[in-house]
Amino acid sequence: MTETTAIDPVTLAVLKGRLEQIADEMDATLFRSAFNPIIAEAHDASHGLYDPKTGETLVQGKSGLPIFVGAMAFAVKAVIEKAARDGDLADGDVYIFNDPYDGGTHLSDFKLVRPYFRDGRLFCYLASVGHWHDVGGNVPGNYNPVATECFQEGMLIPPVKLYVKGEFRPDIVDILRANSRLPGSLYGDLNGQVNALDLGIRRLDRLLDEYGATTVGQAMGELRARAARLMRAHIAELPDGTWSCDDWLDNDGAVDEPLRVGLDIVVAGDEMTLDFSRTAPACLGPVNISRSTAIAACYVALKHVFRDVPANAGVLEPIRFVIPDGSLMAATAPKPVGGYTETILRMIDVVFGALQHCAPERVNGCAYGTINALSLAGHRRDGRRWVMFSFFGGGHGGHPEGDGLNHGNAPISTATIPPMEILEAAYPVMFTQWALRPDSGGPGRSRGGLGAIYEIELLEENADVFLFGERGRYAPQGVVGGAPAALNRFVYQQDDGEHTPPMASKMVGIRIRRGQRVRLETPGGGGYGPARERDSAKVAEDVRLGYVSRAAAEAGYGVALTADGAVDEGRTAELRTRMA
């Protein structure tokens, strides 16, 4: 798309809304038609429009996952390169693939990419990505914490044509269905994505009929240029210098040793460099990520900090990335990448941690930092296979304007936590607890949000349990003097009592029987600002609500309470003097 400022502001605003509405409608179409609760309820999917030459993001829906904004640009680029090699791109073609090294993320995320032609010329690409319930591999649900190569995580499909000039290829679907434990769910999700792209084509036809391809193309170019200008202006407001932060992953699931995620942010004028040279090398287990995924994670982090910049490729124009080959963040096949979510969450945390030194008014404490991907799988009495895969929430970090969100979803997404009622209706399980976790938020002037407690009882004869989590040994950090949150904790019952995973946050193939339970106690968010500066009345209210215990109020905030819950002013002054 050609960048231009010739388009008038009113028309630009109208077209911006219309283009975003197309992507939003594509999102809604898939959410309402998907078979899989991770898409239908949790909204783990995304749609957008992409540049015909570079694949860069032009427009993305507001309901889709932000992490896909950056990753899908690489996915579309992979299709552009494939089509150029083959020389056979045509109207009606639809490519399908899940290659995480070309398109980013992991094998569960299937991408569909469709070229859009106008008057015989390629105008843009439409793309859909959704997290399928099961795509083979060693672990039902595909989060295999002990994988040492991608083949143990699921089937890998390179870019191939699902439709050729509008003609459907059933042999491709036969291959996909044959490699899933839940072929019906896979087929339903696939059709939902195809229908979303069909709707996007119809909406684009209507828009271009009304405004013309030239005007709409100018609007896309100008929106990208404005995002870049605004991003440069924000960076220019920061002081020049180098700002650093380190954080750690518990382990890689295969070797029980911590892995560093180290970042140096260099600000120079209106440009910024994100240098991950101090990050650990690629590891044996599945917390590696591809370079495209790493860049997408940085995009999400920067959008949290600079919230008013439009969501398109212009955000990254003034950003330079230093991601050494062979590092944890530049994995190549067949290195396993199934746990990419845990690593990108740590990347977001170190961006916040580094920027607290030069932009404290823009950052917040780290969120809970793990999706806690949990799978329970078994067979029903009639022999049918069942696989419950879900992710779970925790607390978000305190921020300059207030306390962190209690029981939110991970900051890589706008997805929602699948409702308990949906999970209980679909699978032979019962939630015996779904509650906020007291004392899990990091103390601070603004308190970190609370994590949650989820306890699940098995109703079938037996099941295997798999967990892929993080933050079992390295707590979510506070910023600007805020304190860390509680650690992640997982407990499972067996005949000889309760147990926790030897590697703190990861385990595979634990067998439980009917009536036995598993329990997740998720972290809260890190605090913002020194806890001794928190209004003592707010601490008393936190205690009254059950968010903070009396003991934690004294130890973490220096606030003592009387028997009736009022602030003991004298004792509080003494405690806070000691803290200072």
N, C-alpha and C positions, 0 to 999 in steps of 0.2 A: 504494500500500500504506500502511495506517495504521501509524504508529510506535507501539509499545507495549512496555512492560516486563512485561506480564502473563504472558508465556510463561515456563515454568520453564527453568533453564539446561540441564538434561539434554536436554529435548526440543529446545531450540534447537540444541545441539551435534549432535544426531542429524539434524535437518533441514538444518543447514548442510552436513553431509557428503553427505546424499542429493541436495540441490540441486546441489552441485558435481559429484557423480557423474553427474548427468544431462548437464551441460555437457561433462564429460570423455568420456562415451560418444559424444556427438555429434562431438566432435573425432576420436575414434578411428575412428568410422564413415567419416568423410570421408577421413582419412589412408589407410585401407585400401582405399578404393574409387576414389580419384582416379586419372586417367590421367596427370596432369602431375607430373613429379618435384618441382617446386617446392612442391606440396602434399603429394604422397605421401611424399617423402623429407625435404624441408626443413621441412615442417609450417607453411607460410606460409598459415595459415587460423585461424579462431577461431569459437567458438559461445558463446552465452549467453542469459540470460533478462533481460527488460527491463520496466520499469514501464509499465503500460497507459495512464497519463495523460501522463507526461513523457518516456518513452523512456529514462530513466536506467538505468544498469547495475545489475541486482540480483545476478546471479551470472555468472561467467565460468569456463570450463574452465581448468585449470592448464597445459594443453599448448598453448593458443592464444597468439597474439601479444599481448603487453601493450598495444601501441599501439592495438589494436582496441577495448580496453575503453572508452577515451574516445571514439574515432571512431564506434563503432557506436551509441552513445547518440544521436549526432546523426543517424545513418542511420535509426534507428527513429523518431526525432522527425519526420523528413521523411515517413515513411510515415503517421504519425499525422495530420500536417497534410494530406497528400494524401487520406486516407480521410475526414477531416472535410469537406474541400471537396466531395468526390464524394458523400458521404453513403451509401456502399454497402458498408461493411465487413461481411464475413460469415465465418462459420466455414468453413474450407477454402480461404480466400483465401491466396495466396502472392504477395508483391511481389518484383520483381527490378529491380535498377538498379546503376549504377556511378558516378553523378554525384559527382565529388570535391568539389564546392562545397557540396552538401547533406550528403553522408554522409562526407566526409573521404577522405584518402589520395589514390589516383590511379586511372586508368581500368582498370588491370589487376585491381583488387580488386572482384569482383562480390559484391553483397550480396543475400541472400534473407531476407525478413522475413515471418513468419507469425503472425497473431493466434491466441491460445489462449483458447477459450471454455469456461466451466464452468457448467453449468445455464443456458445461454442468456446468460450475462454474460461480458464480456471480463475475463479474469483477468490475463494478461500477454502479452508478445510473445516469440517465439523468433526468433533470427536466426543466420544463417550467413554468413561472408565467407571468400572464398578467392581467391588470386592465380592468375588464369588465364594460361595460357602465352602466348597471342597474341590481342590484341583489335583487330587492324588497325593503322592508322597508318603512318607512313613507315618505321619501324624494326622489324624482326622482334624480338619480345620486348617491344617498346613503350617501352624506356628510350631515348628520343630526346634526346640531349644538345644538339641545336641547334633544338629546337622553339621556335617563337615564339607559338604558339596551340595550344589543346588539340586542335584538329581534326587536327593533325599527330602526335598521340600515340595516337590510337585512336578507336573509336566511343564515343559518350557516350549512355547510356541513362538517361532519367529514371525515377522509380518508376512501373512498370506492372505489371499483374497477369499473372503466369505461370499461375496457377490462379485460377479464379473459382468459388467455392463447391465446390471440389474438382475442377472440370473443367479439364483441361489445355488450354492454348492453343498448338498447334504453330506457329502463324504467328510468335509471338515467337521461338521457337527457330530458325525458318528465317531470320529477320533476323540473329540472333546468329551463326549458322553461316556465313552469306554474307559476314560481315565479318571472318572470321578466316583466317589462313594455315593453321591447324591445327584444322579444324572437328571432327574426331573427338575430339581432346583436350578441346576446349571442351564437347562434348556429354557426355563421360564425367565431367568435373568437375561440370557442372551436375547430373547425376543423383546424384552423390555427395552434393552439398549438399541436394538434395531429400530423399534417404533419411535424411540426418542429422536434418533437421527432423521427418520422420515418426517416427523413433525417439524424439526428444525429446517429441513429443506423447504417445506411448505411455507413456513413463516418468513424465510428469507426471500422466497419468490414474491410473496405479497409485499414485503418491504421494498424490494428493488423495483417492483412494478410501480410503486407509489413515488419513490424518490430518485430512482435511477442508480445504476452501478457506480457512476462517477462520483456522485454526491456521497453515497454511503461509504465508498472507498476513502474519500477525503476525510470523512468523519472518523473512520478507524485510525487513519494516520495521525490526525490531530489529537485524538485521545491518547495515543501512545506518546506523542511528543510532549503533551502537557504533563503526563505522569513523570517523564524524565526531567522536565524543567523543575517540577515541584520537588522531586527527590533531590536534585542538585541544590536547590535552595535550602532544604532542611539540613543537608550535610554541611553546607557552607556556614550554617549557624553554630556548628560544633567547633570547639577549639581544636586546632591542629595538634597532633600528637599520636602516641601509640598507647593503647589501652588493652589490658590483657586479663584473661580469666582461664582457669583450669577447672574441670570437673571430671568425674570418673564413672565408668560403667562397672557394675559389680563384677562381671566376668563375661566370657563369651559363650557360656553353656557347655563348652568342651574342656577348657582349662580354667581352673579356679583362681584366676589372677585378675586384678583390676586393670582397666584399660583407660588411658588418659584421652580426654578430648580437650585439646589445648588451642586457644584462639588468641591471636594478636590482631586488634583492629587498628589500622593506620588511617588517620584522617588528614587529608592534605587538600585544602581549598574546598572545592565542591565535589571531590571524589573520595571514595573510601575503599580500602583494601581489607579483605577478610583473609587472614593468613592462618591456615591450620597446619603449618609445618611441624608443630610440636605434638600433634596427635599421634596416637599409637599406630604402628604398622598394621596391615591387614592381618586378621586373626584366623584361627582355625574354625571357630564357631560362627553362628549366623547373625552376628551383629554388625557385619560389614555392610556398607552401602555403596552404591555406584556414584560416580561423580555427578550425574544428572540429579540424583536424589539429594545429594549434599547441597547443590545449588538451590534446589527447590526449598529445602529446609531454611536456608538463609533468607530466601524471599519471604517465607512466612514470618520469620523472626523480625525482619525489618518492617514488615507490614504491621506487626504489633506495636512497634516503636513509632513509626510514621503512619498514623492511622488514616490520614486524609488523602493519601496518594492513591489514585485509581488503580484497580487490580489488573494490570496488563504488563507486558514485557518492558515498558519504559521504566519500571521500578529498578531494574537491574542495569540500566545503561551506564550509570556512573559508578558501578561496583566492579572491583577486580577481585578475583578469587585465586588464592594460592592453595592448591590441594595436591600435594605431591603424589606422583604415581607410586603405587604399592602401599598406600596408606589405608587406614580403616575406611576412609571416605572416597576411595577411588578403586573399589573392588572390580575385578574382571572375572569372567566365567572361568572355572566353575565355582568360585568362592560363594559360600552360602550367604544370602542377604534377606532371609525370611523375617528376621527380627528388626528390620530397618526402622520401625516406629520407635524403638527404644533409643537408637542412636541419634535420630533426628531431634527427638525431644531434648537430648543432652546438648545438641548443637544450639537449639533455641535458648537453653539455659545459659550457655556461655556467652551468647550475644548479649543477653540481659546483664550478665555479670560484668562483662567488659564495659558496656555503655553506661553502667551506673557511675563510672568515674568521670565521664564527660557530659552526660545527659541524665542526671538523677531524676529530673522532673518528668522524664519520658518512660522510664522502665518500671517494672514491677518485680516482686519476688518470684522465684521459680515456681512453676506449677508442680503438681505431684509427680510428673516425670515418667510415667509408665502406663501403658494401656492395660496391663495385666491380662494378656490374651489367654483365656481359659477355655479348654475343651473338655467336655465329658462325652464319652462315646460308648456305645454298646449295641445290643440287639434286643428288640422287643420279644415278647413271648411267642409271637407268630413268625419270628425270624427276621423281621424287617430291621434294617440298619437305621440307627439314629445317631446324629452328631450334633451336640449343642456346642456351638462356638460363640463366644461373646467377649466383649471388652468391657471394662468397668471404669468408674470415675474416681475422682479425688478432688482435693482442694486446689484452688488457684492462688497465686501470690498476692500479698497485699500490695497496694499501689498508692501513688501520691494522693489520690482522691478518696481512698477508703479501703475497707477490708476486702480480702479476696473472696471470690465466689465459693460457697460451700458446694461440694459434690457436683463439680462440673466435668465436662469432657476435656480431653487433651487439647492443648492449644494448636495442634497441627490441623485441627478440623473444626467444622461447624456441625459435625455429626452429633447425634444424641445417643445416650446410653439406652440400649434396648429395654423396653419396659418389662418389669417382673411378670406382669400378667401374660404378655406375649410369650415369654420364655417358658412359663409354666404350662401354657396351653399347648405349646409345640413339642415339649420334651418331657420325659418322665422324671421331673425334678420338682421340689417344693422349696421355696425360699422361706427359711425360718427366721431370718433377720435381714433387714435392708434398712440401715440406719446411719445417721451421722456418727463419726468416731470422735469422742471427746479428746481434747488435748493433742489433736493431730496437726493443727495449724501452727505455723511458726510464729512466735511472739514478735511483736513490732509495734511501732506507732500506729501502723495499719496492720491488723492481724492477718495472717494467712488464713485462707478458707479451710474448712474442715474436710478431711477425707471421709471414707465411708466404711461400714462393716457389712459384708455380704456373706450370709451363711446359707449353704445349699444342701438339701438332703436328697439322697437318691431314692427314687420310688420303684425302680426296676430291680431285677435280681442282682446285677452287678454292672460295673462300668469301669473304664479306664480313664484316668485323669491326667491332663497335660497342662502345664503352666509355663508361659513365657512372660516374665516380668522383669522389673528392675527396681532400683532404689531400695533394695533390701539391706545394703551396707553403706550407701552414700546418700544422705538425706537431701531433699530439695533445699537449696540455699536461700537465705534471705539476701536483701540488697540494702545499701545505704545504712548499714548498721542493724538491719533486721536479723532475726535468729532463724535457724533451719527448722523445718517441719519434722514430723515423726517419720520413722522408717516404714517401708512396706513390710507386711507380714502375712504369710500364708500358712494355714494349718489344715491338716487332713486327718480324719479318723480312720483307724484300722482296728482289727480285733484286739491288738495289744495296746491301744490307747491313741493319744494324739501325737502327731509328728510334724516337723517343719522340713522343707527341702534342704539337703546338705549344702547346696549352692545358693541358698538364701531366697532366690527369686525365680528359679527355673527347675523344672522336673519333667520327666516323661513316664508314661505307662504305669502310674500308681493305680492298683486295683482296689476299688472299694465295693462294699456290698450294700444291699437294701437297708435303709435306715441310717447309714453312716453319712457323715457330713464333711464338706470342705468349707473353709472360711477364709475370706480375704479381708484384711484390715489395711486399707489403702492410705498412703500419705496425704497430708494436707499440703498447703502451699507455704512457701517461705514468707517471712515477715518483711515489712518495709519500714525502715527507720528504727531507731533505738526503742526497745520495749518500755523503758522507763519513762518515755515521753508520751505514752498512751494515756489518754484521759482515764483517770481511775474509775470514774463512773461507768465508762464503757467496759472496763474489766469486770466491775461488779455485775453489769448486765450480762456479760458473757457467762459468768458463773451462774447467774439465775437461770439462763437458758440451757445450761448444761454443756456449753461449748468448751468451757475451761473449768477445771477442778479448782478447789480452794488452794490445794497444795501448789498447783501450777501457777495460779495467780500470784502467789508469794514468790516462788522460785523464778518464774519467767518474767513477771512484770513488776515485782516489788510492790504488790498491792495486798494489804491485809484487810480482811473483812470481819465485821462483828458477827455475833451469833445470828442476828436477824438479816444478815446479808448486806448491811450498809458498809461503806468504806470506813475503816479505822484510820483516821487521818494521821494520828501521831505515829502509829506503828508503820504506816505506809511511808511517811516522810523518812523514818529511820531506815527502812529497807531500801528505798530509792537512793538515799545518800550512799549506802554501801555499794549499790550497783554502779553508781557514777564513779 
